[in-house]
């Protein structure tokens, strides 16, 4: 399930960044797959480091939050920002780098 908030943030935070449509499609598919494999945990997951794919973004990492088997929100942040479960009220923080 995808929350309306997630879709609004997707448009605001990704579609305005000149990211190729093909990559955006792959990212959305990855989001859906991560929800399918989530076992009801509140989870924050880093999907991609855009700068490893030739971009030069200050907020280079793309993160999603899953709650109750739903995509709740999406955001970008700088890789130097500490990754904690406390600030996002999640049970688990993880990375997905295998594309």
C-alpha positions in Angstrom: 0.0 0.0 0.0 1.2 3.5 -0.8 0.1 6.5 1.2 -0.9 9.8 -0.5 1.8 11.5 1.5 4.4 9.2 0.0 3.3 10.0 -3.6 3.2 13.8 -2.9 6.8 13.7 -1.5 7.9 11.5 -4.4 6.8 14.2 -6.9 8.3 17.0 -4.8 11.6 15.4 -3.9 12.4 13.3 -7.0 10.6 14.4 -10.1 11.9 17.9 -9.9 15.6 16.8 -9.8 16.2 15.8 -13.5 16.6 12.1 -12.6 16.0 10.0 -15.6 12.5 8.4 -15.8 14.0 4.9 -16.2 15.8 5.3 -12.8 12.7 6.7 -11.2 10.8 3.7 -12.4 13.4 1.3 -11.0 13.3 3.1 -7.7 9.5 2.9 -7.5 9.6 -0.8 -8.2 12.2 -1.3 -5.5 9.9 0.6 -3.1 7.1 -1.8 -3.8 9.3 -4.9 -3.5 10.6 -3.7 -0.1 7.0 -3.3 1.2 6.2 -6.8 0.0 9.1 -8.2 1.9 8.5 -6.2 5.1 7.1 -8.2 8.0 5.2 -5.4 9.7 8.2 -3.6 11.0 8.5 0.2 11.0 11.5 0.5 8.9 13.7 3.2 7.3 15.6 2.1 4.3 18.2 3.8 2.1 17.5 2.9 -1.5 20.3 4.6 -3.4 23.3 7.0 -3.2 22.6 9.1 -6.2 26.2 10.4 -6.4 27.5 6.8 -7.0 25.4 7.0 -10.2 27.0 10.2 -11.5 24.8 12.8 -9.8 26.2 15.6 -7.7 23.4 16.1 -5.1 24.1 17.5 -1.6 21.2 15.3 -0.4 22.6 12.3 -2.1 20.8 9.4 -0.3 17.2 8.5 -1.0 15.3 7.1 2.1 11.9 5.6 2.5 9.9 4.8 5.6 7.6 1.8 5.8 5.0 1.5 8.6 2.3 -1.2 8.8 3.2 -2.6 5.4 2.7 0.9 3.8 5.0 3.3 2.1 4.6 6.3 4.3 7.2 8.9 3.2 10.3 9.4 1.1 13.1 11.9 1.6 16.7 12.7 0.5 19.5 13.4 2.9 23.2 13.9 3.0 25.2 10.7 3.7 27.0 12.5 6.5 23.8 12.9 8.6 23.8 10.3 11.4 21.4 7.3 10.8 19.4 6.6 13.9 16.2 4.7 14.6 15.3 7.2 17.3 14.7 10.3 15.1 12.5 8.5 12.7 10.6 6.3 15.2 11.4 3.1 13.4 12.5 -0.4 14.5 15.1 -0.9 11.9 17.4 1.1 9.6 18.9 -0.6 6.6 20.5 0.0 3.2 19.6 -1.5 -0.2 22.6 -1.2 -2.5 22.3 -4.2 -4.7 20.9 -3.1 -8.0 
